[in-house]
Amino acid sequence: MAKTKLRMLESWEALDEVLAELAQLEPAHAKLAARRDDVIARLTARYDEKIEPLWARIIMLRAALGVFVLAHSGDLSPDGDRRSRDLSHGRVGLYLSPPRLATIGRRKWATVLERIQELPARLRDRFLRQPEPKLDKDELQAAIREGDISDEQRRELGVDIRQDDIAYYQLG
């Protein structure tokens, strides 16, 4: 976009000339922008017809790949912190998800919240956010990781830190 120097208007007549120029420029700008948007919309629709089936197939193949790799994880060989297998068209494997706080068994978060309210004030205040008592899961996870919550307390609360296997692939 070209830069133009802002000129200071010095009279009402000059201001009226600016209004006249704006009266010509703004409709021309709107007309060109509408024409551009119409071309973009037609191109998008034309290519979406071709892209959508490809994307649907990619999603289906990725899901099938993930299910297979998880089901056959014992056939993967260790490769550093990942488990993988090299094939002729790429590599597949598993990596661990980031740690997340989860309930144990069928325990509900409402039950965990009740148990936390029974903790000593020092811990209770650390894990509950006000005005309504709301569990700060990140803080609880940090306390477990740092050892501020013992394994026995963690089990009594009904929580654990879990990591899931996630399938991946690399082409080539």
N, C-alpha and C positions, 0 to 999 in steps of 0.2 A: 504494500500500500504506500503510495507516494505521500511524503510529508509536505504539508503546505504551511507557510508561516501565517499565523493568526494576525489579521489586520484589525486594528482598532477602528471602530466606527466613530465618526466625528459629527454625524448629523442624522436627523430623522429621515432625510432623503436617502442617505446611505443605508440606513436600517431598512427602509422600504425596498431598496434594491436587493438586499439580502433576502427579504421575504419573497420577492419575485423569483429569485434564483432557487430558493428552497421549494417553491411551488412547482418548478420544473423538475428539479432533481429527485425529490422524494417519490413521485409517481413512477419515474423512470427506474429508480432503484427497486421499488416494490415489484414492478413488472419483471425486471431481470431476475430478481430473487425467486419469484414465483415460477418463472420458466426453468431456472436451475433446479428448484425443488421438485418440479414435475419430472424432469429428466432423471433425477436421482431416484425418485419413487418408481418410475418405469424400469430402470436398470435393476434396482433392488428386487422388484417383483420377478423380473426375468431370471435373475441369478438364484433367487430363493427357491424357485422350482427345481433347480439342479442341485443346490446345496443341501436342502432339507433331507432328501433320501440318503445322501452320503453321510450326513451327520447322524441320522437315526441308525444307520448301519455301524458307524464307528462306536456309538454308545453301546449298542448290543454286543459288538465284539469285545469291547473293553470289559463289560460285565461278565461275559463268558470267560475271558482270560482270567479275571480276578477270582471267579469261583473255582476254576481249574487249579490255579496256582495255590490257593488256600487249601484245596482238597488234597493236593499232592505236595504239600510243604516238606514232607520227609524226603522227597527226591531232590531237593535243592542242596547245593553245597555251600558251606560257609565262605563268605568273601568279606573279611573284615567284620564290620558290625551289621552287614546285610547277609541274607541268604539268597543265593541266586543260582541261575542255570543259564549257560550260554547255549544258544541255538543258532542255526544257520542264518536266520533273519533278524537276530537281535538277542537281547537278554531279558529274562523275566526273573522276578524275585519278590521278596518280602522285606519290608522295613517296619520298624515299630512306630506307632503313632506317638504324638506327644503325650506325656502322662496326663491323666484326667482323674478327677475324683468321681467315684461311683459308689452306689449303695451295694451292700452285700446281700445276696439272695433276693428275696422279694420285698425287702424293707423299702418303705417309701420315705421320701425326703421330709415329709411332715413328721414322721417318727424320729428321724435324725434331729430335726429342729427341737422336738420336745426333749430329747436326751441332752442336747447342748444346753438347753435352759437349766438343766440340773447340774451342770458343771460349776466349779468354783467361779466366783465373779471375775477373777483375772482372765480366765480362759473364755468364759461366756461373753464378756464384753468385747473380746478380741474377734469373735466369730459372728457376732450378731450385729446387724446394722439397724438403726432406728429410722423413722418413727415406729413402724411396725417391726416386729422381730423378723428380720430377713437374714438368711444364712449367707455369709461371705465364703463361698466355696474355695475361692483362690487362697484366702487366708488360712482356711482349714487345711488345704492341701499343702501349703508352705509349712504349717506347724507340724504336720505328719512327716514331711520330708526332712525338716530340721531336727526332729526328735523331741519337740515340745509336747507331743501327744504320744504316749507309749502304745505299743502294739495292743496291749490289753484294753486301753481306753478307746483305741480305734475300733476294735472289735465290738466293744460295748456300744459305741455310737452307731455301729453298723455301716462303716464306710471303708473303702480301700482305694488305693491308687492303682489304676489299671492302664495298660498299654495294649493296643490291638495290633495285630498284623495287618498290614495294608499291602496289597499286591501292586507291583509296578512293572513297567516294561520300558525298554529302550530299543528303538529300531536301529538296524544297521549292524 
